[in-house]
Amino acid sequence: MGHQLDPNLRPVPAVLGKSGIVVPRMGFGSAPVAGLYQPIDEADALATIRFAFEQGITLFDTAPLYSAGWSETLVGRALAGIPRDQYVISTKVGRVLQQGAAVLDFSREGVLRSFESSLARLQTDRVDILHIHDPDNHMEQALEEAFPVLDDLRRQGVIRAVGAGMNQWQALARFAMEADFDCFLLAGRYTLLEQGALEFLELCRRKQIGIMLGGVFNSGILATGVVEGAKYNYRDAPPEIRERTLALQRFCATHGVALNAAALQFALAHPAVTTLVVGAVSPAEITANLTALAAPIPAAFWEDLQRAHLVDLAAPLPGDPAAR
C-alpha cells in the first residue's frame, strides 16, 4: 500500500485492561486529520490513516463530535477493504448530529441513534471500544441511562469494551467505582507537565481498567517546545507552563533528548497506561511520533527531572521495573 518504516519503530502490542483487546502502544487520534486545527485535503487525510495502519498503528480513535462525523467517515473510507479483525476502532456516544451540529444526548434513545449513525459512517457492523464522551455535567444520566446501553451492546458482542473519554480524571474515578468499565480515554491529565492523576491511575491499575492516554503533548507545547503561540490545553500557554517547559527543555538539551520523545515515553511508562492516542495530519508526523517513542533516553535524564522536582517523585519512570 505504501512505504514501510524500520520494523523496530512499529509499536508493540498490549492488552487493554481486562477487555482482552490487543492494541498497539501508540494509537491514531483522528480529530486533527479531520480538520480540527486546519483544513486537510480528503486524499491526504485518507493517505495518512492508511500510512498509520501500514506502520502497525492499528487502533483508530474517533467520535461523532470530531468535525460533525467527518472523522468517522474518513476512518471508514480509509480502512474499507482491510479485514475487520486487523484493526481496532474506538468511537464515542453522547452527541447526536442534527443538521450538522453535535447535540448532547446521553439518553438510551440518543446513545443508540448515535451508535447506529457511527456504524454507518465507519462502514462496519461493530465497534471494538465505545466510550461515553465528555459527560461532565451529565454524570447521573451517563451512569443511569448511557452505561446500561453500552453494557447491553457489550453482552450482545456488538462492542467489545465499554469506556468513557474525558479531559478530567475525577469523574472517571467515580465511573471506575460505580460501574463495570473496561477502559478510559483520559486526555491531557497525565503528561510530562502534570501528574495529578496518579491516584486515579493506581485505582485503574488495581481494577484492571485499561487507560488510553490522549493529549500527551498538552495541546502542543510538549511537541513544539516554548515557541511563539505554543498551546497548552487548547489555549496559549500561560507563563508558568512556559517556564516549566523551558526547564524541561534545558534538561533535554543537557542529555541530548528530544522533548517530544520524553513526553511520549514518560506518559507510556505508567503501568495503568496501555496505549497513547496521538493525532497526526501527515505520514511525516506519524514517522516523527514513532521515532520519538523508540528513541533511547538515558536513565540519568529521568533521575535529573525527579531531583529537580519537574516530575512527581511517585511517577513511574521509563525503564523502571516498577513501571511494568
N, C-alpha and C positions, 0 to 999 in steps of 0.2 A: 504493500500500500504506500509506503513511504520510506524514509531513512531511519535506520536503526542506530541508536546510540551505543556506546560502550555497554556491554551487558552488566558490568559492575555498577552501573548507575541505575539499573532497574530497581524500583522499590521492593523490599522484601515483603512477603505476605504475613498477615497476623489475623487471629480470630477476634472478632468484635464481641467482647464481653461474653455473655452466656448464649448469644444468638446462634453460634456456630457458623456465622457468615465469615468467609475469608475475604479480607480486603488488603490492598497494598498499604504500606505505612504512609504513603502520600496519595491522597485522592485529588480529584479535579473539582474545584468550585466553579460553577458555570454562570454565576451572575456577571462577572466582568466581560466574558466573551459575548454575552447577550446585550452589551451596551450600557452597563451600569455607570461607567465613568466617561465613556466616549463611544461614538458610533463605530461599529465593527461591521465590515462587509460580510454578507452571509457566507460567501465562498471561503473567506479567510477564517471565519468562525468554525465552519464545518471541518476545514483542514486542521485547525488547532485541536479540536476534540478528537479527531481521528489520530492525529500525531500522538496525543496523550495515551490513547489506547495502545498504539504500537509500541510505546516505551514501557508498558506494563502498568500504567495508571488505569486501573480497571474499575475504580469507584468514581461515580459521577453524581455529584450533589447538585440538586436544582430545586425549584419551587415555583408555584403559580405566580407568586409575588414578583419574581425577577422578570422585569420588562414585560409584565402582563402576559405571562405564559410563553413568551418568545424563547426564554432559556430552555424550557421543557421541549418546545418544538425543535430547537436546534439539536438537543441531545438525541431526541428520537430520530431525526433525519440522519445525523452523523453515524449513529450506531445501527441503522437499518441494514439488514443483511448479515450482521455478525451474529453467530449463535448466541441465544439469550443467556446461556449459562456461563458465557465468557466475560460478563461484566456485571457490576452491581449498581443498581440505581437507588439513590436516596432522594426522596422528594417530601413535600410537606402539605399539611392541611391547616385550615384556619382562615383562608382567604378564598372567596368566591369571586370570579371575574364577572363583572356586569358592565357591559358597554365599554370594555377596555380598561375598567378600573377594578382594583382589588378591594373587595369589601370584607371586613372582618366577619367571620361566621364560624363559631365553634359548636353549633348545634349538630345533632345527629344528621339531620337532612343536609345541612350545609357541608359537613365533612364528607358525606357520601357523594354529593354533587361535585365537590372539589376533586375528590379522588377519581371519579369517573372521567372527568374532563382531563385530568392529568394523564390517565392511561391513554386517552385518545391522542393527546399531543405527543406523548412518549412512544407511541406506536407499539404498545406492549399490553399484555393481559395480566401482568403482575408487577409489583414493585418490591424490591428487597427490604428497604428501610423506609418507614413512613413516620415523619416527625410532626408533632403538634407545633405550629410555627408562631413564636412570639406571643404567647397568651398572657403577657404580663398583667394586664388589667382584667383578665377573664379567667382567673385560676379556677374558680369553682365550676364554671361551665366546662372548662377544659377537662377537669377531673371527672365530673359527673356525666357529661354528655359526649365529649370528643373521645376520651380514653376508651370507654366501653366499645365504641365503634371500631377503633383500631384493634382492640383486643379480640373482637369477633372476627375481623379480617385476618388476624394472625392465626386464629384457630382454624379458619377455613383454608389457610395456605395461600391466600391472595397476596399477603405480605409475609415477610419472614421475621421482621423485627419492628417493635414499637419504640419510638423515640420522641424527643422534644428538642427543638432548636431555639436557643435564646442567647441574648447578649449579657445575661446576668446568671450567676450560679445559685443565688439564694432560692429562687423559685424552683429551679431544677432539684435542689436538695429536698424540697418538700415533695416533689414528684417521686423522688427516689424512695422516700419513706412511706408514701401513701398508695403507690400503685406499682404494678409489675412492668417496669420499663427495661428494655434490653440495652438501650444506648441513649446517649445525649450528644447533641451538637452544641458545643459551647464556643461562642465567638468572642475573642478579644480579651478574655478574663484570665488566661494563664499564658503569659508570654515572658520574654526576657525583661520586659519593663514592669510587669505586675504579676505577683504570685498570691494574691488574696484568696484564691480559690483552693488553696492546698487542703484545707479541711474537707471541702466538698469532694475533691478528687480522691481523698482517702476513703470517704464514705462509699464512693462508687467502686473503688477497688475492692472493698470488703463485700459489696453486694454483686460483684461481677457485672457491673454495668459499664459497657464499653464507652469510651469517650472519643468522639470525633472533634478535633480542635480546629476551629476556624479563626480567622483574624490574627494569626500568629505574628504578623508584621504590624499589628495595631493600626491598620488602615494605611500603612505605607512607610512610616518613619523608620521601622526596623529593616526595611528593604533599601530605602534610599539614603539613610543617614540624615543628618541635620542639613537640609538644603532649603532654599527659598520655597515656601509653600508646602513644606513637609507636613503630612497629615497624621493625626492621632485621633482615633475614634470619630472618623469622618469629618473632622474639622482641622483647622490649622493648629499645629501642635503648640500647647501653651509653654511658657518659659521653663517651668520646672521639668517638663518632659524633654524639652530640647537639651537642658543641662544634663539630665540623666543619660540621655542618648549620647551626648558628646563624651561623657565619662566612659561609657561602653566603647565608643569608637577609639578612645585613647588606648584602652587595654587591647582592643582588636589590633591596632597598629603595632603595639609592642610585641605581640605574639604572632603577627602575620596571619591573622584570622579575618575572614570576611564577615561583616556584621550580619548579612542575611543568613550565612551558614550557622553562625552562633544562635540566631533566633530560631531557625528551624530545628536544630539539633537539641537545643535546650527544651523546647516545648515537647518534643517527642520522647524525652528521657523519662518522664513520669510514668510509672508502671500502670497507671489507670488509663493512659492515653494510648489508643490503638492506632489512630491514623490522623494525619494533618489534612485538612481540606484547604487547598491552596488554589486561588484563581490564577488564570493566565489568559492572555489575549493573543498569543503567538507561540509557535513552536520554539522560538528563541527563549521566551520566558520559561517555558517548561524545561528546556535544557538547562537553563541557569538554576532553576529550583532543584532539579535532580542533582546537578553538580554540587550545589551548596549542601544538600542533605548528605552527600557522600564524602565531603571534604574532610581531611584529617584535621583534628583540633587537639592540641596538647592538653593534657590534664592540668598542667600548671595554669593555663588560661582560666579554667573554671575555678580553680582554687583561689586565684587572684581576685576574681569577681566576688567570691564569697568573703574574702578577707576585707575587701573594700565595701562590703555591705551593699553591693549592687544587685545581688540576688539573695533571696531568703535562705538562711542557713539550713532550713528544713527541706529545701527544694532538692529533689534528686538530680544529680548531675550526669551528663553523658559519660559512659564508661564506668560509673559507679555500680558495683554489684547490686546495691540496693535498688537501683533503677530498673532492674529486670527480675 
